């Protein structure tokens, strides 16, 4: 399985991300831009996990890009976010194996 790079806008303390397969953007220099995280993910074959539309937009125009799991779960409280992502995560991981980008919505 590929490793995952968790964007700074996602909760760090989440039971699914407690394994060594996950690298957190928080652990890098705080001055790293989205472009630096993008380059790091490309260089280390990591899947970017994000809620940031900047990665989505860049993936649409970039000649090469890392794989991206993009959560579009607007205005969702953490107490609702955790069970929803827990339920949808296995499907997102299965789909990212075959696709360049997976977009996760509340209902799919």
PLY file of the C-alpha trace (Angstrom):
ply
format ascii 1.0
element vertex 108
property float x
property float y
property float z
element edge 107
property int vertex1
property int vertex2
end_header
0.00 0.00 0.00
1.13 3.54 -0.72
1.83 5.96 2.07
-0.34 8.98 2.76
0.48 12.64 3.36
-2.15 14.25 5.59
-2.77 17.95 4.90
-2.56 20.49 7.74
-6.29 21.22 7.52
-7.26 17.71 8.61
-7.33 16.43 12.20
-4.09 14.84 13.28
-5.66 12.70 15.98
-7.75 10.26 14.04
-7.67 6.52 14.71
-7.38 5.51 11.04
-4.20 7.56 10.66
-2.38 6.13 13.69
-0.14 3.79 11.66
3.25 4.36 10.11
1.66 4.63 6.64
0.78 8.26 7.35
2.99 11.34 7.26
1.58 14.59 8.57
2.24 17.94 6.97
2.41 19.26 10.56
5.75 17.44 10.92
7.43 19.47 8.19
8.64 23.04 8.26
5.51 25.17 8.87
6.59 27.46 6.06
6.18 24.72 3.45
3.74 25.78 0.77
1.20 23.53 -0.92
3.70 23.28 -3.79
6.38 21.96 -1.42
3.99 19.35 -0.03
3.00 18.45 -3.59
6.65 17.97 -4.58
7.33 15.91 -1.44
4.36 13.66 -2.18
5.56 13.17 -5.77
9.12 12.42 -4.71
8.03 9.87 -2.08
5.03 8.33 -3.87
2.57 9.56 -1.23
-1.16 10.09 -1.60
-2.18 13.59 -0.48
-5.23 13.50 1.80
-6.80 16.94 1.93
-9.80 19.23 2.18
-7.87 21.97 0.40
-9.22 22.83 -3.05
-5.81 24.18 -4.05
-4.56 20.60 -4.50
-7.65 19.74 -6.53
-7.19 22.79 -8.77
-3.50 22.09 -9.28
-4.20 18.45 -10.17
-6.46 19.60 -12.99
-3.69 21.52 -14.73
-0.42 19.88 -13.63
1.36 17.63 -16.14
2.23 15.19 -13.32
0.72 14.94 -9.91
0.59 12.73 -6.87
-2.56 10.83 -6.14
-5.08 12.83 -4.12
-7.96 11.94 -1.83
-9.98 15.14 -1.56
-12.65 15.41 1.12
-15.49 17.78 0.22
-17.25 17.70 3.57
-18.17 21.32 4.06
-19.16 22.65 7.48
-19.05 19.26 9.14
-18.34 19.12 12.87
-15.55 16.82 14.02
-17.98 14.65 15.99
-19.78 13.98 12.67
-16.60 13.94 10.57
-14.95 11.02 12.39
-17.71 8.40 11.86
-18.34 9.54 8.29
-14.69 9.31 7.25
-14.31 6.02 9.12
-17.15 4.62 7.01
-15.94 6.06 3.67
-12.15 5.61 4.11
-11.92 1.95 2.94
-13.73 2.80 -0.29
-11.54 5.87 -0.88
-8.37 3.81 -0.39
-9.68 1.12 -2.74
-10.48 3.68 -5.42
-7.18 5.58 -5.15
-5.35 2.40 -6.13
-6.97 2.69 -9.57
-7.41 6.45 -9.97
-5.37 9.63 -9.81
-7.91 11.47 -7.66
-10.78 10.41 -5.42
-13.28 13.01 -4.24
-15.20 12.07 -1.10
-18.60 13.66 -0.45
-20.93 13.13 2.51
-23.10 10.69 0.61
-20.43 8.98 -1.51
0 1
1 2
2 3
3 4
4 5
5 6
6 7
7 8
8 9
9 10
10 11
11 12
12 13
13 14
14 15
15 16
16 17
17 18
18 19
19 20
20 21
21 22
22 23
23 24
24 25
25 26
26 27
27 28
28 29
29 30
30 31
31 32
32 33
33 34
34 35
35 36
36 37
37 38
38 39
39 40
40 41
41 42
42 43
43 44
44 45
45 46
46 47
47 48
48 49
49 50
50 51
51 52
52 53
53 54
54 55
55 56
56 57
57 58
58 59
59 60
60 61
61 62
62 63
63 64
64 65
65 66
66 67
67 68
68 69
69 70
70 71
71 72
72 73
73 74
74 75
75 76
76 77
77 78
78 79
79 80
80 81
81 82
82 83
83 84
84 85
85 86
86 87
87 88
88 89
89 90
90 91
91 92
92 93
93 94
94 95
95 96
96 97
97 98
98 99
99 100
100 101
101 102
102 103
103 104
104 105
105 106
106 107
